[in-house]
């Protein structure tokens, strides 16, 4: 067997020569002074035993004071001490016993690493966004968030190298700089991106965790249903806040129909049949990509007839303040709520939670309520066979809902008793 002294003092000759170490490993000394580790092995191929040589790398003597990181970098550059060459021989022998050529295995590993390094987080994130069946404005908003909060830290990193501590650091920084809501959006988004990476075998596991204790809690209960007194106070405050008539009307339409904020503010006149008291929201504007028919209570019809005299010449019920060809932004609601002091206590999305809670309390069928909210039926069998729109039932329900809103708005809410569903 070789010693380090043998390897270090071996002199070049006119022709290459070998210094054997055992079990197929030898040091080849070349005329130019290069000393290369080689491993000779035999493999069965096409029924015949063939001999091959695996080039491990060059001989070197580890410098004094070398760190683990330095040694790793040195070996990555193909320079091995005697002890390290023996370790590489052991690994190669294990592959040969499995019928694997170590030279081919190394090439496959290099190719795999190259592909992994080319698969950056940003490239997977954009692939994930492209697969989403979202409106362009939604995709742009999510991409803007990633560009501001996430990409500067991990955008260029290979997705497989990103670990949970790195994700946690991103979320902590997002909390400090952008607030809890942006942090939560970043967490949901990164979770979805890594799920795609896992499903396509580009990562072994999703590094995004819940971190229930490590991250500050969101103290704002945006989706908490409002109490009756709170509903009345909110509606009174909003009517009297002095903002644009279109903003107030859009907010009332959202409450009268329990549609999503974006569905309300982006409504187009062509979607409405006021004589029939119906609003047909096309599939491309719905979250579930299915047309949604919304019955309009009397209050909504009267309100929209008045609005038509103001904005009927435009495509949208609620045109943007600066560009009338575009709809109002949902941010108009948030700005008004901030002015009124409701920010942190209520968000527009909580309208639907509130409506669902109160209508259930009023005794209405959950099928009617879920259909009004355009929720997908979670039960696969019911989803397949239950296509009932319950339109007439929902029309009666929403008329009583609108009447209740008027009642709560005109009172302090303390003595208002919810009505029961009218007999069918």
C-alpha positions, 0 to 999 in steps of 0.5 A, spaced: 500 500 500 502 507 498 504 512 503 503 519 503 511 519 502 511 515 496 506 519 493 509 526 495 516 524 493 514 520 486 518 523 480 516 523 473 520 519 468 520 518 460 514 514 460 508 514 465 508 509 470 503 506 476 504 506 483 499 501 486 495 502 492 490 496 492 483 494 490 484 497 483 486 504 486 493 506 483 497 513 482 499 514 475 505 519 475 506 522 468 512 525 464 509 532 465 509 531 473 502 530 474 500 525 479 493 522 477 488 517 481 485 512 477 481 506 479 481 500 475 474 495 475 471 490 471 463 490 469 459 485 465 457 488 459 453 484 453 455 478 457 462 479 457 467 482 462 470 488 460 475 492 464 475 500 465 478 505 468 475 511 472 479 517 473 478 520 480 482 526 480 489 529 481 494 527 487 495 533 492 497 534 499 492 537 504 495 544 506 496 546 513 490 549 517 485 547 511 478 548 513 472 543 511 469 548 506 476 549 503 477 541 503 470 541 499 472 546 494 478 542 493 475 536 492 470 539 487 476 541 483 478 534 482 484 534 487 484 528 492 489 526 498 491 519 499 486 518 504 480 521 500 482 517 494 481 511 498 474 514 500 472 515 492 475 508 491 470 505 496 464 509 493 466 507 486 467 499 488 460 500 491 457 502 484 460 497 480 457 492 485 451 494 483 453 494 476 453 501 475 459 504 471 462 510 476 464 514 470 457 514 467 454 515 474 459 521 475 457 524 468 449 523 470 450 527 477 454 533 474 448 533 468 443 533 474 446 538 478 447 543 472 439 542 471 438 543 478 442 550 478 438 552 472 432 551 475 431 557 479 426 559 484 424 565 479 423 561 473 419 556 477 415 562 480 413 564 473 411 557 471 407 557 477 403 563 475 402 562 468 399 555 470 394 559 474 387 561 471 387 568 474 385 575 471 391 578 468 391 583 474 391 578 479 397 575 476 401 582 475 399 583 483 402 577 485 408 578 481 409 585 483 409 582 490 414 577 489 419 582 485 419 586 491 419 581 497 422 574 495 426 575 488 431 579 491 433 574 496 432 567 493 430 569 485 436 567 482 437 561 487 436 554 485 430 551 487 432 545 490 438 549 495 432 553 498 431 551 505 426 552 511 430 557 515 431 561 508 424 562 507 423 563 515 428 569 514 424 572 508 417 572 512 420 575 518 423 581 513 416 581 510 413 582 516 418 588 518 418 592 512 411 590 509 406 588 514 403 581 516 398 581 510 404 581 505 407 576 509 401 572 509 401 573 501 408 571 500 407 565 504 401 562 501 405 564 494 411 560 496 408 554 498 404 554 492 410 555 488 414 549 492 408 545 491 409 545 483 416 544 484 415 538 488 410 535 484 415 536 478 420 532 482 425 539 482 425 539 490 424 533 495 419 537 500 416 543 500 420 548 505 414 552 507 411 551 514 406 554 518 411 557 523 405 558 528 410 560 534 416 563 530 412 569 526 408 574 529 400 573 529 395 577 524 391 581 530 387 583 524 381 579 524 379 581 517 374 575 515 370 575 522 363 576 521 360 583 523 355 583 529 348 586 527 350 593 531 356 593 527 353 592 520 348 598 521 354 602 524 358 600 518 353 602 513 351 608 516 358 610 516 360 608 509 354 612 506 356 618 510 363 618 509 363 624 503 367 620 498 365 618 491 358 616 489 360 610 485 364 608 491 358 608 496 354 605 491 359 599 489 360 598 496 352 597 497 352 593 491 357 588 494 353 588 501 346 587 497 348 581 493 354 578 497 358 578 491 366 579 492 369 586 492 372 585 485 366 582 482 362 588 484 367 594 482 368 591 476 361 590 474 359 592 467 352 594 464 351 589 459 351 584 465 345 587 468 337 586 466 334 591 471 327 589 468 328 582 470 332 584 476 338 579 474 345 580 474 349 575 470 357 575 472 360 572 466 365 566 467 371 569 466 370 574 472 368 569 477 373 565 481 371 558 479 370 560 472 363 559 471 357 564 470 354 566 476 346 569 476 345 573 482 338 575 483 337 583 485 333 585 491 328 591 489 333 596 493 339 594 488 335 595 482 332 602 484 340 604 486 342 602 479 337 605 475 339 612 479 346 610 477 345 608 470 343 616 469 351 617 471 355 612 468 350 608 463 354 611 457 361 607 460 362 600 460 363 599 467 358 601 472 363 604 477 369 607 472 376 609 474 376 616 476 382 617 471 381 612 466 373 611 464 375 605 460 377 601 466 373 599 472 374 602 479 380 599 483 378 595 490 383 599 493 377 604 493 374 600 499 380 599 503 382 607 502 375 609 505 375 604 510 381 607 513 378 614 513 372 611 517 377 608 522 374 601 520 381 598 517 383 593 522 376 591 524 373 589 517 375 588 510 371 588 504 372 580 503 368 579 510 362 582 507 361 574 505 362 571 511 358 576 515 352 575 510 353 567 510 353 567 518 347 572 518 343 568 513 344 561 516 342 564 523 335 566 519 334 559 518 335 559 510 337 553 506 345 552 506 344 550 499 341 557 497 346 561 501 352 557 498 349 558 491 348 565 492 356 566 494 358 562 488 361 556 492 363 550 489 360 544 492 365 540 496 361 533 496 363 530 489 357 526 488 352 532 490 357 537 485 355 532 480 348 531 481 346 538 484 345 543 479 339 547 482 340 554 481 335 555 487 334 562 483 327 563 486 328 561 493 335 566 493 331 572 490 326 571 496 332 570 501 336 576 498 330 581 498 329 579 506 337 580 506 336 587 503 330 589 508 334 587 514 340 591 512 335 597 511 333 595 518 339 594 521 342 601 518 336 605 521 337 602 528 342 601 533 341 594 532 340 592 539 333 591 538 333 588 531 330 581 531 332 577 524 326 575 520 325 567 518 324 565 511 318 566 508 314 560 506 315 557 499 
